[in-house]
Amino acid sequence: MLSEYGMNEIEKGKRRVSLQQSSSVEATVYEVAESKAHTRKLLWKLDTRILPIFILLVLCSFLDRTNVGNARVYNMDHELGLSDTQYQQGLAAFYLLYIAAEIPSNLVLKKVTPRIWIALMTFIWGVICLCLGLVRNFNQFIALRALLGLAEGGLFPGMVLYLSTIYTRSEFGLRIGVLYTSTSLSSGFGGLLARAMGAIGDRGGLTAWRWIFVIEGWFTVVCAVFTWVVLPNTLETAGFLTQEERNIGMARLSGVQHGTGNKESSEKFSMFEVARAFRYPLTWLTAGAYFGLLSAIYSIGVFLPTIIVRLGYTANDAQLMTVPPYAVAAVMTLVVAFTSDRLKVRGIVMLCTMPIAIIGYAVIANVGDDKPTVKYGMTIMMTTGIYSSVPPVLAWLSNNSAGHYKRATAAALQLAIANCGGILSVFLYSNADGPVFYRGHTVILALLTAGWFLILANVLVCVKINRDKAQGKYSRYVGYGDDRDPSFKLVL
């Protein structure tokens, strides 16, 4: 038997171990708390230094892209002698070159550096937009619209790619949501600005619609210079971060679980990685759904003032009444993006948001002209369901693509396919179809319904790939550090 002295020593030893364990646990809790505090501080700096720049650029992009719809209300067609067909051709020319620019732009972004490339694109399209306020005929109009598309095409794919190198997968959706909220707000702001231009009227040798292009073009040029001065190329070169914050930022992005991997900063261009993006089924499924969404967005962006005028409102009132649908959509977009990040799901959220727009289009296409209030209410549902569905679909493909050039190509290809909806949309809402616009609404309704089923299919594909990885069917890719690695779980 142990002596009383021996028993006391054992008890003392147990207490020492207990104290050491307690101290270790307290230290761990402190380290976790400190890590969370550092992360919150880092995210605050990133959100307040980078996102405002991109919000400005998105504002410029959507103003300069859709202001032609506002200008049309102030008799642009009549002054330039544009027929309905020529107006549609001008819009289509924009989207053709816009689409052509997306993939090449993303592939050169890393080489030229984001700060220079994004600022240069913005400066060029700002000048082109300004020049649109000086055109005198159809040929000048269509040529400048085409060049505007070429200059703007790389912006949104570039921003999506850039942000995927700054934020982790679980933070990405909300930031895309913030950007897309600015698109809906920019459309509403465009209506307010157009209304202000209407109040200015014909001054300085320019008619009201010309002032829309000139003022918005100058604003874009100023934003381009601001971007060149302020935007950092990478986390490692962000001057507003301390060295410790840069290290934390890079550490957060290291590892395949975040969808980036340690090899991306030194990754060299490879056509094999480009081809992987083209062979990726998730690219085509999400792009197909996004095609329907963008067809609807561009239709609304360009033709909403016309649709509201045809409901019986004056031109000035129509400009103001474009604001509420976009304001409601902006709030819903942020709510959905935040929820998507917190739940760490994308497609499942879209299966709930897209039906809002589907119902809106189904009703507005079949309600008579004697119910303008109901039709206007449906425009709110349409914009809300469409805009709130975009951040999840954009974040989804980037979340599930790893390897810089694979993700760069996939993001740009998704947008290139989807932006073909812009070409389709310009031919859906001709003046001859008003005020009902049954044909345009019905086509968009069909595209959104098909898109819903594509999203469902994409969710099921992701579930299967995750299950196959868990069963060891991807074991040959261990250590690859891209989306084929078994440790890389696809977001649903």
MARBAGU-445418 format. One record per atom (N, C-alpha, C): x, y, z; residue in three letters. Coordinates in pm, whole numbers, plus 50000, padded with zeros to 5 digits. Layout:
<nodes>
XYZALA...
</nodes>
This chain:
<nodes>
500844988050000MET500005000050000MET500875012550000MET500365023249936LEU501115035749935LEU501015042650069LEU502095049350108SER502095057050232SER501265069550213SER500965075950323GLU500205088450316GLU500965099050236GLU502325098750250TYR503165108150174TYR503015105550024TYR503045092449988GLY502925088849847GLY501585093049790GLY500515091249865MET499195095249820MET499135110449799MET499735117849890ASN499745132449876ASN500485136949751ASN501605130249720GLU502375133949600GLU501595131149472GLU500875119849473ILE500055116449356ILE498975127049335ILE498315131049446GLU497275141149437GLU497835154449386GLU499035158049437LYS499675170349390LYS499995169649240LYS500465157849197GLY500775156049055GLY499535157548968GLY498425151549018LYS497175152648942LYS496745167248930LYS496905174749041ARG496515188749037ARG497375196648940ARG498715193348939ARG499625200248845ARG499235197548700ARG498925184748670VAL498505181148533VAL497205188348497VAL496275188448598SER494995195148574SER495185209848545SER496065216348622LEU496335230448599LEU496985232948464LEU497935223948427GLN498595225248297GLN497585223748183GLN496675213648197GLN495665211548094GLN494725223548086GLN494335228548205SER493455240248208SER494115252148142SER495395254048171SER496155265048112SER496245263547961SER496455250947916SER496545248247772SER495225251347702SER494115247247765VAL492805249947708VAL492545264847699VAL492895272147808GLU492715286647809GLU493555293247701GLU494765288247682ALA495645293747578ALA495045291447440ALA494495279447420THR493885276247291THR492685285347264THR491845287047366VAL490685295847352VAL491125310047320VAL492195314547386TYR492705328147362TYR493215329347218TYR493955319047172GLU494495319447036GLU493375319846933GLU492315311846956VAL491195311746863VAL490515325446860VAL490295331146980ALA489665344346989ALA490515354946919ALA491835354146944GLU492745363746882GLU492755362146731GLU492725349646685SER492685347046541SER491425352746478SER490285351046545LYS489035356446493LYS489085371646489LYS489685377646590ALA489805392346594ALA490665397346479ALA491795390346455HIS492665394046343HIS491925392746210HIS491155381946197THR490425379546072THR489385390446049THR488645394046155ARG487645404646141ARG488295417946101ARG489445420846160LYS490145433246127LYS490625433045982LYS491135421445939LEU491605420045802LEU490455421645703LEU489335414845730LEU488175415645640LEU487625429845633LEU487645436645747TRP487165450545747TRP488015459145655TRP489315457545662LYS490195465245575LYS489975461845428LYS489865448845398LEU489655444645260LEU488315449845207LEU487285448545290ASP485945452645247ASP485845467645226ASP486575475445305THR486455489945294THR487455496045195THR488455488445154ARG489465493845061ARG489315488544919ARG488795476344904ILE488695470344771ILE487275470544717ILE486305466444796LEU484925465744748LEU484395479244700LEU484655490444769PRO484155503244717PRO484655506544577PRO485895502744548ILE486435505044413ILE485625497244311ILE485395484444340PHE484655476044246PHE483195480144235PHE482625484844345ILE481235489744339ILE481145501644244ILE482115510644252LEU482155521944160LEU482255517344014LEU483105507343990LEU483295502543854LEU482055495543801LEU481395487843888VAL480145481443846VAL479085491943817VAL479035502143901LEU478115513243877LEU478365519443740LEU479615522143710CYS479975527943580CYS479595518543466CYS479915505743484SER479665495943378SER478195494843344SER477355493543445PHE475925491843417PHE475265504843374PHE475755516143422LEU475245528743370LEU475565530243222LEU476825527643188ASP477265529643050ASP476705518942955ASP476295507743012ARG475745496942930ARG474255498742904ARG473525503543004THR472065504142993THR471525518242975THR472395528442976ASN471885542042963ASN471245544642828ASN471505535842732VAL470885537342601VAL469365536042613VAL468895527842710GLY467455526642732GLY466865539542784GLY467595546342875ASN467125559242925ASN467185569842816ASN468225569642735ALA468365579442627ALA467255577942523ALA466825565642504ARG465775563042405ARG464465569842443ARG464185570442572VAL462955576842619VAL462955591842583VAL464155597942573TYR464285612142540TYR464585614242391TYR463995605542309ASN463965607442162ASN465325605942094ASN466195597642148MET467455594742079MET467195588741941MET466255579141935ASP465955572441808ASP465555582541702ASP464705591841740HIS464205601741642HIS465325610741593HIS466175615341685GLU467245624741646GLU468285618041557GLU468585605241583LEU469585598041502LEU468955591141382LEU467635591041377GLY466955584241267GLY467055569141277GLY467035563841399LEU467175549441419LEU465815542541409LEU465775531941332SER464595523341332SER464675513741450SER463595506641476ASP463585497041585ASP464655486341562ASP464795482141437THR465785471841403THR467215476941422THR467475489341383GLN468815494941399GLN469185496541546GLN468205500341627TYR468455501341772TYR468845487641827TYR468135477241786GLN468445463741830GLN469825459341782GLN470195463241661GLN471515459641607GLN472625466241689GLN472385478541732GLY473375485341814GLY473595478341947GLY472515473542006LEU472635466142132LEU473325452742110LEU472975445942002ALA473585432941973ALA475075434141947ALA475485444941878ALA476905447141850ALA477695448341980ALA477115455042078PHE477765456342208PHE478025442542268PHE477015434142272TYR477155421342340TYR478075411642265TYR478105412442133LEU478985403642056LEU480445405942093LEU480875418442096LEU482265421142130LEU482525420042279LEU481515422542359TYR481615420742503TYR481955406142534TYR481235397042471ILE481455382742491ILE482845378642442ILE483245383742327ALA484525380042269ALA485705384042357ALA485535394442438ALA486645399542519ALA486835392242651ALA485865384442697GLU485875379742835GLU486995369742866GLU487095359042790ILE488125348942820ILE489535354442799ILE489845360842685PRO491205366342669PRO491575376142780PRO490625384342821SER490905394042927SER491305387243056SER490595376643095ASN490925369743219ASN492275362643213ASN492645358143095LEU493915350943082LEU495115360243090LEU494935372943055VAL496065382443061VAL496055390643190VAL494985389343270LEU494845397543389LEU496045396143483LEU496455383743508LYS497565381343601LYS498875386843546LYS499095385543415LYS500355389943354LYS500465405243354LYS499425412043313VAL499455426743305VAL499325433143444VAL498715425943536THR498385429643674THR496985435943679THR496195432443781PRO494825437443791PRO494725452643795PRO495625459043868ARG495525473643883ARG495605480643749ARG496545476743666ILE496715483343536ILE495615479143440ILE495315466143433TRP494385461043332TRP492965466043357TRP492505465243481ILE491135469443511ILE490985484543494ILE491985492243538ALA491925506743521ALA491945510743374ALA492755503843294LEU492855507043151LEU491535504343080LEU490925492743108MET489625489543048MET488605500343083MET488585504343208THR487595514143254THR487795527643186THR489045531843173PHE489345544643109PHE488865544642964PHE489145533742893ILE488785533142751ILE487275533442732ILE486535525442811TRP485095525542786TRP484455538542833TRP485075545442931GLY484555558542972GLY484645568642859GLY485775568542789VAL485945577642675VAL484955574242564VAL484755561342540ILE483815557042435ILE482395561242470ILE482015559642598CYS480675563742641CYS480475578742620CYS481485586442654LEU481415600842633LEU481185604042485LEU481895596942400CYS481775599342255CYS480395595642201CYS479725586142268LEU478365582442224LEU477415594242233LEU477705603742321GLY476875615642331GLY477065625342217GLY478015622342128LEU478315631342016LEU477995625341880LEU477455613141876VAL477205606441748VAL476085613541672VAL476145611941538ARG475175618841452ARG474355609441365ARG474755596741357ASN474025587541270ASN474165573141319ASN473495564141249PHE473475550041289PHE474845543641284PHE475645546441182ASN476965540141169ASN477875543641286ASN477865556141325GLN478665560141441GLN478145553541569GLN476835552841581PHE476215546641698PHE476605532041713PHE476475524241608ILE476745509941617ILE478235507141635ILE479095515441573ALA480545513441587ALA480985515841732ALA480485526541792LEU480885529541929LEU480275519742029LEU479055515042003ARG478465504942090ARG479285491942087ARG479795488341969ALA480615476341957ALA481925478042035ALA482565489542018LEU483825492242090LEU483595492842241LEU482445497942282LEU482125498342424LEU482065484242481LEU481455475042406GLY481395461042450GLY482775454742460GLY483635457642364LEU484995452142365LEU485765457142487LEU485595469842522ALA486325475542635ALA485775470642769ALA484465468842777GLU483845464942904GLU483895450042932GLU484095441842829GLY483915427442842GLY484695420742952GLY485905425442979GLY486735418743077GLY486515422943221GLY485655432843244LEU485535438243380LEU484985428243480LEU483785423243457PHE483165414943560PHE483885401643578PHE484285394743470PRO485085382543492PRO486365385443569PRO486985396843540GLY488225400443609GLY488005403043757GLY486895409643790MET486605412343930MET486305399444006MET485545390543944VAL485245377644008VAL486525369844034VAL487405369343934LEU488675362343949LEU489545368844056LEU489615381944055TYR490425389244152TYR489945386544295TYR488655387644317LEU488105385744451LEU488295371444500LEU488345361744408SER488565347844449SER489975345644501SER490875355044476THR492235354144528THR492415362444656THR491335369044699ILE491375377644817ILE490585371544933ILE489435365544901TYR488535360245003TYR488465345044996TYR488125338845110THR487935324345113THR486585320745052THR486385307645030ARG485155303244965ARG483905306945042ARG483965306545175SER482775309445256SER482515324345271SER483405332845220GLU483235347345226GLU482905353345090GLU483055345244987PHE483035350144850PHE481645354544805PHE480615346744844GLY479265349444796GLY478735363044837GLY478965367044961LEU478475379845008LEU479135391344932LEU480425389944903ARG481125400644830ARG480605401844686ARG480335390544623ILE479705391044490ILE478315397044502ILE477625393744612GLY476315399544635GLY476355414644646GLY477365419744716VAL477525434244729VAL477735440444591VAL478555434144507LEU478785439344373LEU477515439244290LEU476775428144298TYR475575427444217TYR474455436244271TYR474495439044400THR473555448844454THR473825462444391THR475095465244371SER475425478144310SER474955478744165SER474805467044098THR474265467343962THR472795471143962THR472055465544057SER470635469044063SER470465483644104SER471285488144200LEU471205502144242LEU471645511544130LEU472635507144051SER473095515543941SER472005517443837SER471205506943815SER470105508243720SER469075518043773SER468785517143905GLY467875526843964GLY468455540843963GLY469755541843995PHE470425554843991PHE470425560543850PHE470555551443751GLY470515555843612GLY469195562343579GLY468105557043636GLY466795563143615GLY466725577043675GLY467255578443797LEU467265591643862LEU468125601543784LEU469305596843740LEU470195605743666LEU469555609743533LEU468915599943467ALA468245603243341ALA467135613343362ALA466445611943474ARG465385621643506ARG465995635543525ARG467165636243589ALA467845649043608ALA468265655043473ALA468735646243383MET469125651043251MET467915656343174MET466775649743198GLY465555654443135GLY465185668343184GLY465465671143311ALA465195684443367ALA466145694843309ALA467405690743282ILE468365700043221ILE467905704043082ILE467415693943008GLY466915696842874GLY468035699442775GLY467745707442674ASP468695710242568ASP469535722542606ASP470815720042638ARG471705730942677ARG473095728242622ARG473855738842604GLY475235737542559GLY475365730742424GLY474345731642343GLY474385725442212GLY474105710542213GLY473745705142330LEU473445690842340LEU472025688942389LEU471355679042332THR470015675542378THR470115667042505THR468985664842572ALA468975658242703ALA469605644342699ALA469295636542595TRP469825622942592TRP471335622742574TRP471885632642507ARG473335633342488ARG474055636142621ARG473435644342705TRP474045647242834TRP474165634742920TRP473265625342903ILE473355612742978ILE474675605742950ILE475025604442822PHE476285597842783PHE477515605842825PHE477455618842804VAL478625627242833VAL478955627242983VAL477975629643065ILE478215630443210ILE478645616943265ILE477965606143224GLU478325592943275GLU479695588443222GLU480055592643102GLY481365589443048GLY482485596043127GLY482305608943160TRP483305615943240TRP483445609743379TRP482345606043437PHE482375599643568PHE483195586743563PHE483045578943457THR483775566443442THR485275568843427THR485665579043352VAL487085582343335VAL487715585843469VAL487035593543551VAL487535597143684VAL487715584543770VAL486745575543764CYS486815563043841CYS487985554343794CYS488305554743666ALA489435546943613ALA490745551643674ALA490925564643681VAL492155570243740VAL492235566543888VAL491125567443957PHE491065563844098PHE491455549144118PHE490965540444032THR491285526144040THR492775523644022THR493365530243925TRP494795528643898TRP495645532844018TRP495205542844090VAL495965547744204VAL495795538844327VAL494615533544351VAL494265527444479VAL494295512144480VAL493895505644374LEU493695491044377LEU495025483544391LEU495175474644492PRO496385466344503PRO496305454544407PRO497455449844361ASN497465438344270ASN497155425244342ASN497715423444461THR497515411244538THR497485414644687THR497175404744770LEU497265406744914LEU498695410044957LEU499655403844890GLU501065405744927GLU501555419944901GLU500885427044810THR501325440644775THR500365451344825THR499385447344907ALA498395457044957ALA499045466245060ALA499245478745024GLY499925488145111GLY499155491745236GLY497835489845235PHE497025493445353PHE497035482445459PHE497695471045431LEU497815460145528LEU499205460145591LEU499275456545718THR500575454545781THR501155441245733THR502435439045759GLN503045426445716GLN502365414545784GLN502015416245911GLU501315405445982GLU499975402345916GLU499245412745875GLU497945410845811GLU498105404345674GLU499175407945602ARG499415401245474ARG499675386445496ARG500455383245597ASN500745369145626ASN499475361445664ASN498625367845745ILE497365361445783ILE496485359345660ILE496425369545576GLY495605368545455GLY496055357345364GLY497365355845345MET497875345245260MET497675331545324MET497835330945457ALA497645318245527ALA496205313445517ALA495255322945520ARG493845319245510ARG493525313145375ARG494245317445273LEU493965312545138LEU494785300145102LEU495745296545187SER496575284945156SER495805272145185SER496085262045110GLY495405249245131GLY494275247445033GLY494115235444984VAL493135232544881VAL491705234344932VAL491515233745066GLN490165234745119GLN489535248245092GLN490365258445067HIS489825271545037HIS489645273644887HIS490005263944809GLY489785265144666GLY490865272544593GLY492005274644658THR493095281544588THR494335272844583THR494795268344698GLY496015260344699GLY497245269144708GLY498375263044747ASN499605270744765ASN500335273444634ASN499955266644527LYS500725267244403LYS500245278244308LYS499115284644338GLU498535293644239GLU499365306144214GLU500025311344317SER500805323544298SER501955321544201SER502455309244194SER503565306344102SER503145298243981SER501835296443965GLU501345288143854GLU501615294743719GLU502095286743626LYS502365291543491LYS501175288343400LYS501045296443295PHE499935294343201PHE500035280643136PHE498905273943127SER498855260643068SER497555258842991SER497655254742863MET496455252242785MET495685240342841MET496355231442912PHE495665220142973PHE494665225143077PHE495065235343156GLU494165240943256GLU493005248243189GLU493275254843078VAL492195261343003VAL491205250842953VAL491735239842900ALA490885229142849ALA490065222642960ALA490655221743080ARG489915215943193ARG488645223943222ARG488725237043208ALA487545245443231ALA486465242643127ALA486875240243003PHE485905237342897PHE485265223542915PHE485995214242975ARG485455200742994ARG484665199343123ARG484665209243206TYR484055208643338TYR482525209443325TYR481775199343364PRO480315199943349PRO479675211143428PRO480285214843541LEU479705225443623LEU479735238843550LEU480725240843463THR480795253243385THR479555254743299THR479195244343229TRP478085245043133TRP476725245343201TRP476585238243311LEU475305238343382LEU475025251943445LEU476035257643512THR475825270843573THR475705281743466THR476475280343359ALA476405290343251ALA475035290143184ALA474465278243167GLY473145277343105GLY472075284243189GLY472155282043320ALA471195288743410ALA471425303843411ALA472685307743413TYR473035321943415TYR472625328743284TYR472615321243175PHE472155326543046PHE470715331543059PHE469855323543122GLY468475327743141GLY468365339943230GLY469175340243337LEU469135351543430LEU469595364443363LEU470685363643286LEU471185375843221LEU470275380243107LEU469635370843039SER468655374842938SER467585383543001SER467155379443120ALA466135387143192ALA466695400543242ALA467905400343297ILE468495412643352ILE468705423043243ILE469235418843129TYR469475428443022TYR468175433442962TYR467175424742956SER465865429142907SER465295439942998SER465365437443128ILE464845447243223ILE465675459943221ILE467005458443219GLY467885470043224GLY467675479543107GLY467465473842988VAL467355482142868VAL465915486242840VAL464955477742873PHE463585480242829PHE462595483642940PHE463015483443068LEU462085486543175LEU461465500443161LEU462245510943130PRO461605524043111PRO460535523743002PRO460825516542893THR459855515542783THR458605508042827THR458805497142902ILE457675489242950ILE456785497743040ILE457395505743129ILE456615513943222ILE455875525043147ILE456525530843047VAL455845540942965VAL454605534942900VAL454735522642850ARG453615516042785ARG452505512242882ARG452795512743012LEU451745510343111LEU450895522743133LEU451275533743066GLY450455545843073GLY451075557443148GLY452365556343185TYR453025566943260TYR453805576143165TYR454045588543210THR454825597843129THR456295593743131THR457075599543040ALA458495596043030ALA459235599243160ALA458965611143218ASN459635614943342ASN459215606043458ASN457935602843467ASP457465594043574ASP458045579943557ASP458175575643433ALA458715562243407ALA460155561043456ALA460945571643437GLN462325571343485GLN462365569543637GLN461495576843709LEU461455575843854LEU460925562343900LEU459995556643826MET459365544043867MET460235531843837MET461385533943773THR462335522843758THR463115520643888THR463065530243980VAL463875529344102VAL463375518844201VAL462075518644239PRO461625508944340PRO461935494244309PRO461735489344185PRO462085475244160PRO463545472144190PRO464435481144153TYR465855478944177TYR466195480144325TYR465525489044396ALA465805490744539ALA465415478144617ALA464245472544587VAL463815460244653VAL464765448744617VAL465155448144490ALA466085437644446ALA467425438544517ALA467875450844543ALA469175452644609ALA469145446844750ALA468085449644824VAL467975444544961VAL467925429244960VAL467105423744872MET466955409244865MET468265402544824MET469005408844734THR470275403244689THR471265401744803THR471355412044887LEU472255411445001LEU471825400745102LEU470535399845127VAL470025389745220VAL470345375745170VAL470115373345043VAL470365360044985VAL471855356844985VAL472685366544950ALA474125364244947ALA474655361145087ALA474195368645186PHE474605366145325PHE474175352245370PHE472945348645341THR472425335445379THR473205324345310THR473525326545183SER474275316545107SER475645313945168SER476315324645212ASP477625323045275ASP477515316145411ASP476525320145489ARG476395314445622ARG476055299545616ARG475195295845524LEU474815281745509LEU475815273845425LEU476715281145355LYS477705275145266LYS477065266545158LYS475995271845099VAL475325265444986VAL475045276144881VAL474985272044757ARG474725281244647ARG473485276944567ARG473555265244505GLY472475260644420GLY471165258844494GLY471235253844616ILE470025251544695ILE469295264744720ILE470055275444742VAL469455288644760VAL468785293344632VAL469435290944519MET468875295144390MET467575287844357MET467455275644402LEU466215268244379LEU465045274944449LEU465335283544547CYS464285290744618CYS464055304844563CYS465105311144507THR464975325044461THR464465326144317THR464875317044231MET464465318044091MET462955317244070MET462225309144148PRO460775308944130PRO460085322344152PRO460695331344230ILE460105344644249ILE460005351844114ILE461105351344037ALA461095357643905ALA460195350043808ALA460185336943817ILE459345328843728ILE457875332543746ILE457445334043870ILE456055337943897ILE455785351943840ILE456735361143859GLY456565374743808GLY456355375043659GLY457195367843585TYR457055367543439TYR455785360543394TYR455395349943465ALA454185342643428ALA452945351443442ALA452925359643546VAL451755368243569VAL451735379943472VAL452885386943457ILE452895399043375ILE452615395943228ILE452945383743186ALA452705379943046ALA451235377143019ALA450465375043124ASN449075370843105ASN448045380043170ASN448495391543221VAL447575401243282VAL447215411743177VAL445965415643172GLY445505425243073GLY445995439343097GLY445825447942995ASP446285461743004ASP445505469943106ASP444365464743150ASP443535472143244ASP444035471043388ASP445155464243410LYS445695462443545LYS447165466743552LYS447455479643527PRO448855484343528PRO449535483043663PRO448755484143771THR449345483043905THR449865468943929THR449085458943887VAL449525445043901VAL450785442643819VAL450805447943697LYS451985446143611LYS453225452643672LYS453035464443728TYR454175471143791TYR454675463143910TYR453755457443987GLY454145448944099GLY454935436844054GLY454575431643938MET455305420043885MET456725423643843MET456945436143799THR458315440243765THR459205439743890THR458615442544006ILE459375441644131ILE459745427044161ILE458785417944142MET459085403844163MET460135398844064MET460015403243940MET460965398943837MET462385403143872MET462565415943905THR463915420743937THR464455414244064THR463575412444162THR464005406644289THR464495392344271THR463715384044202GLY464105370144182GLY465335368544097GLY465475377143998ILE466615376043906ILE467915380343974ILE467925392644026TYR469155398044083TYR469645390044203TYR468725385244287SER469155377844405SER469715364144371SER469465359244249SER469975346044209SER471375346744150SER471825358644114VAL473105359644044VAL474325357544134VAL474435363744253PRO475625361244336PRO475875346544366PRO474845338544400PRO475125324344424PRO475675317044302PRO475155320044183VAL475615312644064VAL477035316844026VAL477385329544046LEU478745333944016LEU479745328344117LEU479375328844245ALA480275323744348ALA480415308544338ALA479365301844295TRP479325287244292TRP480425281344204TRP480515286044081LEU481515280443990LEU482925283644036LEU483165295944084SER484495299444133SER484835291344258SER483855289244346ASN484065280944465ASN484505266944429ASN483965261744319ASN484205247744283ASN485255246044174ASN486045256444149SER487135255844050SER488425260044118SER489435251644113ALA490725254944175ALA491845252744075ALA492905260744090GLY493925262243988GLY493635275543920GLY494605284943921HIS494325298643876HIS493745299043735HIS494415292643639TYR493975293843500TYR492735285643472TYR492525274943548LYS491255267643537LYS490115276743582LYS490275283243698ARG489225291843750ARG489045304343664ARG490165309943615ALA490085321743529ALA489275318843404ALA489545307343343THR488845303643220THR487395300143248THR487155292543355ALA485785288443387ALA484905300543416ALA485425310043495ALA484645321843529ALA484325330143405ALA485315331843318ALA485105339743197ALA484185332543099ALA484355319243086LEU483515311442995LEU482065311643041LEU481855310443171GLN480495311043225GLN479835324343187GLN480565335243204LEU480015348343172LEU479855350443022LEU480785344742943ALA480675346142798ALA479415339342746ALA479165327142794ILE477955319942753ILE476715327342800ILE476735331642926ALA475565338342983ALA475265351542913ALA476325358742875ASN476115371742812ASN475555370842671ASN475525358742616CYS474785356942490CYS473315360342510CYS472865359542635GLY471505363742666GLY471275378342636GLY472345386342641GLY472205400442605GLY471855402142459GLY472435393742373ILE472115394442230ILE470665390642207ILE470245379742275LEU468855375342259LEU467885385842310LEU468195391742423SER467235400642489SER466875412942405SER467825417642323VAL467555430042249VAL466505428042141VAL466235415442104PHE465245412842001PHE463895408342058PHE463785408242191LEU462575402942254LEU461525413542282LEU461935426142291TYR460995436542333TYR460945447842231TYR460405445042115SER460255455442013SER459035463842043SER459025476141992ASN457895485142016ASN456575479341965ASN456665471241859ALA455465465441801ALA454755455941896ALA455505450641994ASP454915440942088ASP454255447542208ASP454465460642224GLY453915467442341GLY452425469942329GLY451735472542437PRO452255473642574PRO452325460242650PRO451845449342587VAL451785436642659VAL453145429742663VAL453905430142553PHE455215423542541PHE455125408642576PHE454075402342526TYR453815388242559TYR454955379342513TYR455445381742391ARG456505373242336ARG457765373842421ARG458215385942456GLY459435387342534GLY459315381142672GLY458195384042740HIS457995378342874HIS457935363042870HIS457315357542769THR457165342942762THR458505336042736THR459315341942650VAL460635336142623VAL461495336242749VAL461515347542819ILE462295348342943ILE461765338343046ILE460455337043055LEU459845327443146LEU460345313343118LEU460395309642990ALA460865296242952ALA462335294342988ALA463145304742965LEU464585303742995LEU464825302343146LEU464085309743225LEU464265308843371LEU463815295243423LEU462745290043367THR462285276843410THR463315266143375THR463855266843254ALA464915257443215ALA466135259043304ALA466455271643339GLY467595274243426GLY467415268043563GLY466185268043614TRP465925261843745TRP466295247043743TRP465935240243635PHE466245226043625PHE467755223643606PHE468445232943540LEU469895231743526LEU470585233243662LEU470075242143745ILE470625243843880ILE470405231143962ILE469225225343950LEU468945212744020LEU469915201843975LEU470155201043843ALA471085191043791ALA472495193443843ALA472895206243854ASN474235209343902ASN474405205344048ASN473375207344129VAL473425203044269VAL473655187944276VAL472935180444194LEU473045165844195LEU474425161344149LEU475015168344050VAL476365164944003VAL477375167244115VAL477245178344186CYS478165181344297CYS478055170844406CYS476835166644437VAL476635156144537VAL477335143344495VAL477225139644369LYS477845127344319LYS479375128044326LYS479955139544285ILE481405140944288ILE481925140144432ILE481245146644524ASN481655145944665ASN481575131644718ASN480545124444678ARG480395110644722ARG481505101844663ARG481825104144536ASP482895096544472ASP484235099244539ASP484475111744578LYS485725114944647LYS485795107944781LYS484675107744852ALA484635101044983ALA484875085944970ALA484505080344855GLN484675066044831GLN486035062544771GLN486905072544756GLY488265070044708GLY488425069644558GLY487415073744483LYS487505073044336LYS488385084044277LYS488785093644360TYR489665104444313TYR491035103644381TYR491385092044435SER492625090644513SER493875093244429SER493785091444297ARG494965093744213ARG495325108544204ARG494435117244252TYR494685131644245TYR495155137344379TYR495495129044474VAL495975133744604VAL497225142344584VAL497215154244643GLY498375163044633GLY498395171944511GLY497385171144424TYR497355179544305TYR497115194244340TYR496435196744453GLY496195210544495GLY495205218044410GLY494305210844340ASP493265217644263ASP491925210944293ASP490915213744211ASP489575208844243ASP489415193844226ASP490435187044173ARG490355172444162ARG490825165444289ARG491525172544375ASP492045166744498ASP490885161444585ASP491025149444642PRO489955143944726PRO489565152844845PRO490505161044894SER490195169745008SER489415182244968SER489285184444837PHE488525195944787PHE487055191944772PHE486225196344865LYS484795193144863LYS484015203844788LYS483195199444696LEU482395208944618LEU481285214744702LEU481035227544680VAL479945234644747VAL478645231344672VAL477605228444745LEU476325225044683LEU475515237644650LEU
</nodes>
